[in-house]
Each structure stands twice: as C-alpha cells, then as structure tokens.
C-alpha cells in the first residue's frame, strides 16, 4: 500500500473528512480494491486506537450531576464506550442515531433515574419539539433511548428499548425531577 495513503488514514485525514476537492481526492484515492480495503482497515485501526476501552472508562455513576459534555477521566458521556455501544445496539434507526450525534443544543445534568444513569439533550431553539434521552444501566450497559421530534409526533416519543423492542409513548423525553 502507498505510504502516503497509510499516513492519511492513520491521521484521520482521508478526503471525506478533509474537504478536499474532487481533483485533490483523486490524487490520493486508492487505485484498486485491495488498496481501498487497506485504507479502510488503517482508518478503523486509527479510530480504535483513539477510542477509550471499557476498562479505561470511568464508571457511569461518576457522571451523575455533570453535563454530557463534561469529561470524567478525560472522557465525555457521549464518548463513553458503554454509552456509544448502548446507542449503537439499541437505536435501530440510523436517522435518529445521526441526529443524536450531530444536532447541538442544551443538555440537563446527568441523573440517576430508576437505577439507570440518564442524560437528556435537545436541539437548540427547538427543545420543546426535538429532544432525546439516553438511559444506561451502569452494571449491564442495557440502554433505553427516548427520541421525540415534534410536530411530526404530536407530543409522542419513540422509545428504543434494550430488549430490542420499540414503543411509542404519549410523553416527551425529559427526565423525571
């Protein structure tokens, strides 16, 4: 494999992330499927090297009282391996996962709710109509996710449950006080 491509993959500078023009990306694009696969594997290895392992991550209960963007032992709530794995396993709708990961807005302090560590966030200037909460069992990692995007849902929320089922509930996603 071309060393230049390997270096790009390892530093996370592959063209989809760097904003290169089509001409620039063609200059560094893999020339065959074998080289393309090697680039993907190198990029995945680089990402895995940056992600904390469950053993390195602090217990989820240490996040209680903090905001999702606050770091505990250098790891924010959304980057915690149990939270990431729980969301990936539970939320089967890619559009919901994408919205939760990319839409920015206010968050409430993380709380302990029904034995689970729970975080709530919403879209800035649209909190009443676009919000979500993530509830993770700190021992097992079982994760329930509530997602609401009103007005399409008319005060209903979608629940993605740890057991693999989905429900629609007549409630929003705010945490209990």
Secondary structure, DSSP 8 states (H G I E B T S, - for coil): --HHHHHHHHTT--HHHHT--HHHHHHHS-SSHHHHHHHHHHHHHHHHHHS--TTTS--GGGGTTS-TTSEETTEEGGG-HHHHHHHHHH---HHHHHHHHH----B---EEETTEEEEEEE-TT-TTTEEEEEEEETTT--EEEEEEETTTTSS-EEEE-TTS-EEEESS-S----
